[in-house]
């Protein structure tokens, strides 16, 4: 009879921290793409947050190094990743991401029938985007003109509600073009974002199996529901996928916090002790977005203070020994930035020293001199 391996929260959080360079930052000179790959992507809706995410995980790294990897070396690509949100991804991994993300079933449209696109229209738009961006960098307005010329005026109808505005109808599937590998971000043109087409990629065999194992390597043990929430996928589809991979011997079941969960097959070595140390993680950092179960990652008062309606990532998080223990905010003025940290409990002398070091590290990543203030954070989420 096989005995199920039992994994504690302390062991799981310690391994996640190790594998994401939060226990010990990657050495100076470590390729930026290697760190981003270990995180399974860095959320980059706000690029400065992604720069801090990568920077606190890498000794000596600054935002200039991240931008060099993104715009000069092109070892990173800025495109649409999990949940249809903007991420930095390693360029060499784009074929895997595209194959996996395009295999995720599309959920029901949140828009009324007179606003939404049919599947046929969505396919036309994705194809038109790829044709329009091939070898070119276009702004949104320029891309809209090209799409309308290739599909029809219906694609440009301003009917899609977004941020107190109406966007062209085609933008409903902009993230799907990113998933399909026909669109990614290009360098800004002044204050305007541009878009281009990444290099065409070869197809990837067993993309979903590899993708799930990569996710479990970074964030396991995890349930299909955890995976679905991180990816923005239907839970039923994720449950079926995990069942198929388990039957094929690609993943294995363990006990995690008295709940059945999964790791990549054979990947059952965990640290003996809990995670240690203080870290300042920015908005939508990968560790807090993917970390489950939420009530263990955000214990006690942190569940109320550091989450917004149960949604992780809306506040930058003070991480102490692997769990959320406060919130923080930084405000930059010229070459200086004020880092205000609100701990939710008393810090030891050692933790206070580490907090000061982390504030300095955030400043260094942003190429600024940091001043640490310990006190109440008065701004709300996304401030």
N, C-alpha and C positions, 0 to 999 in steps of 0.2 A: 504493500500500500504506500502510495506517494504522500509524503508529508508536505503540506503547503508552507512555503517560506513566509515568515511573519516579519513585516517591516513596520517600524515605529515612525511617527512623525519626525522625531529628532534625526533619525538616520536618513529619511528621505530628504528633509530640508538641507542636511549637511551635504549629501551627494549632489543635489541640485546646485548648491552654492559652489561646490568644487568644480563641477563641469561647466559652469558659466563664468568662471574666473571671478567669482565674488568672494570665495574663501581666500584666494591668493591671486592678485592680478597677473595677467599674462606678462611675460618679460618684455622689456623695451625691444622694439624691433619685430615683435610678433605681427604678422600680416593682419591688417584690419579685417579682411574678409574671414580669416580664421576665427576671430572673436565673434563676429556677427553670425557665422555659421553655428558656433556653439550655442548661441542664444536662440537659434531657429528664427532668425530675423529680428531686426530692431525697428520698433514702431517709429515712423518718421513723418507723421502728419505735421508735427513741428520739428524741423530738422535739428534745432539746438537740443531738444530732448534726446534725440537719437545720438547726437554727439556726446552728451553726458553719459548715456547708457553705455556706449562703447568705451568712452574715456575712463570711467571709474573701474573698468575691467582690465585696463592695459596701462602698465607703468610708462609714464612719460608722454602719453599720447595727448594731442591737442585737437581742437576742432579742425585745424588746418590739415592735419593728417587724414581725418575722415573725409574731408572735401577733396583732397588729392586722390584718395582711393576711389571716390565717386566720380569726379569729373575729369581727372587726368589719367590715372592708371586704368580706370574703368574696371577695377576688380570688384567694385560694388555697383549695384543697380538699384535705383529708386523706382519702385513700382508698387502695384497693388498686391497685397499678400493676404494673410488670414483675415477673415471677417470683411474682406473687401476694403481694408484700410491700407494707407500708404506705409510701406516698409522699406528698409534697406535690406537687400539680399545679396549674398555672394554671387557674382556674375557666373561663376562656373557651375553654380547649383540651379541656375534659372531653368534648365531643361527639366530637372526633377520637380521643381515647384510648379511649373506650367502643366506638366503631365498630371500631377496630383490634384491641383486646384481645379482644372477643367473636368476632372472626374467627379467632383462633388456635385450632387444633384442641386439644381436651382430651386430655391424655395418659392412660395407664392409671392407674387408682386405686391408690394405695399401700396401701390397706386391704384386709383379708380380705373375702370375699363377704358375710359376715353383718354387716359394719360399714358397707360402702359404700352409697351412694345409687345408685338407677337414674337414668338420664337423665330419665325422666319425673318422678321424685321431686325431682331437682335443679331442674327447671323449676318445679315447684310451690313449692319453697322460695324461689327467687328472686322469683317473683311475690308470694308472701306477704310477703316482706321489704318489697318496694316498697309494698304496701298498708298494712302496719303502720306504716311510717315516714313516710307521707305527711303532712306538716305537724306531725310530732311528733319529739321526741328521747327515745329509750328506752335504758335500760341493757341489758346482755346478758340478764339474767334476765327483764326485762320483754319484751324482743324474743323470747326463747324461748317465753314464754307465748303471745304473739300468733301466732307461727308454728305452734305445736302446735294452737291453736284453729282455724287456717285450713287445716291439712293433716291432722294426725292425730298420735297419741301416738308413732308411730315416729320422728318428727322430733326429739323430745325425749329419746329413749333415750340414756343416758350410756354410749356405747360407743366413742367416738373417743379413742384414746390421745394425750395431749399434755402434756408437762411434768410427768411423774409424777402425772397426773390423768386423768380421763375427761371429755371434753366431750360435749355433746349432738350427735347424729348430724348435724343440719343444718349445723353449723359447717364441715363439709367443703367447702361451696360458698359460704362467706361472701365469699371473694375474688371469686367470680364475680358476686355481687350488686354488688360495687363496680365491676367491669368493665362490668356492664350499666347502670350509672348509677342503680341503685335503692337504693344505700346509700353513705353516707360518714360520717365521724366528725363528731359534734357537740361542743359544749363539755363539759368534764368536769363531772359533778355530784358535788361533793366530790372523793373519790379515785376515783370510778368513771367510766369512759369512757361516753359516750353515742353513739348513732348516729341519723342522720336521713337523709332522702331529699333529694338535691340537686335543683335545678330541672330539669324535664324539658327535654331537648335535642332539637334538630332532627337528622335524619339527615345524615350527611356523605358526599358522593360521593367516590369514589376514596380512601377512608380509608387503605387499606393502602399505596398508592403514596405518598401524602403522608407517611405515618408513617415509611416506610423512608427517604425522602429527608431528613426531619427528623433521623432517627437518624444518617444518613451525614454530614449537615452538621456535627453535633456531634462524631462519633467516627470518621468515615471517614479513610483508607480502611479498609474492613472486609470480611470474607468473610461469606457466609451463616451459617457456623458461629459467627462472632463475634456476629452479630445474634441467632441462636437462643439462645446462652448468656445474653446480656444480657436477653432477653425471657422466657426460660424456655419456649421453643417447640420443637417437633420439628425437628431439623436438616434432614430431608428436605423438610418443608414450606417451610422458609426457602429452601432451594436452588431449589425450584420457583418460589417467589415472586420471587426475584432474577432467575431466568431470564426470567420473564414481563415484569418491569419493564425488563430489558435489551433484550428484543425490541421493546418499545414505545418505546425511546429515553429512558426516564425515568432510568436510571442507566447509568454507563459503567465499563468495566474499566480498571484501572491496574495497574502492577507495584508491589508494596509488599513490601519485604524479600524479594525474589526469589520472591514468591508472587502469583498473581492475586488482586486485591481490587477493591472497588467504591467509587465516589463518586457523588454526584448528578450527572446529566448536566451538563457544562459547568463543574462546580465543581472545577477542577484547579489553581487558584492556591494556592501554599503559600509560607510564609516561606523565606528563604534560609538562615537560621541556626537553631540549636537553641533550645529553650526555656531561659530564664534565670531564676534567682531561687529563693528558698526559701519554701515554704509548709507549713503544718501542716493536714493534712486529717483530718477526724474519721472515726469508724467508717462504713463503707459509703458513702464519698463517691463521687459519680457518676463522677469522673475515673478512679478506680482500679477501680471495678466494671466499667465499659464498656471501659476501655483495653486494647487488644490490639495485638501479642502479649504475653502475660504475661511471657515471659522477657526482653523488652526493657524493659517497664515495671518489672519487679522483677529487676534484674540481679544476678548474683553472690550474695553473702550475703543480700541482701534477699529473694531467692526463698524461702530457708529461714526467715528471721527475721520477715518481714512478712506472710507468707501462712500460713494454717492449712489444711494438707492441700491446698494449691493453690487454696483459696478466698480471693479478695480481699475486703477489707472488715472482717475480723475484728479487725484492729489499726488504730488511728489511724496515719497514715503521715506521716513527714517526707519531703517532696518537694523534691529539689534538682535544678534544671535539667531538670525534666520527668520525673524517674524517682524511684522509691522509694529512699531513702538512709538510712532509719532508722524507728524507731517512737517513739510518745510516749503519754503518759497524763496526764490532769489530775484532780486531787482537790480538791474545793471544801470550804472551811470558812468558813461565813458569807459575808462580802463578799470573801474572798480565795480564790484558787485557785492550787495549785502545779502548774505544767506541767513534767513530767519528760520530757526528750527524750534518746533513745539514738541518736546518729548511728552509722552503720556504717562511716564513714570520716572522715578528717580534714577539717574545714571550714576554708575560708580566712577571713581576718579579715573580709572583706566578708560572707561567708555567716554568720559568727557574729553580726554586727550585724543582719543580716536576720532571723536566728532570734530574737533578742531582740525585734525589732519584731513578729514574728509571734506570739510568746507574749503580748505586750501586746495584740495585736489579738484573740486568742482570749478573753482576759480581758474586753476591752471588749464583745465580742459577748455574753458571758454576764453582763454588768453586774457584773463583779468585778475586783479588782486582782490581776494575775498575777505570780507569782514563778517565774522560770525556773530549773530545775535541769538541768544536763547530766550524765547518768549512766545507769546501767542501769535499764531498765523491768522491774520484777520481777513485774508482774501478767500474767496470761495473756489470751487473746482474750476479748472481750466483758466485760472487767472494768470 
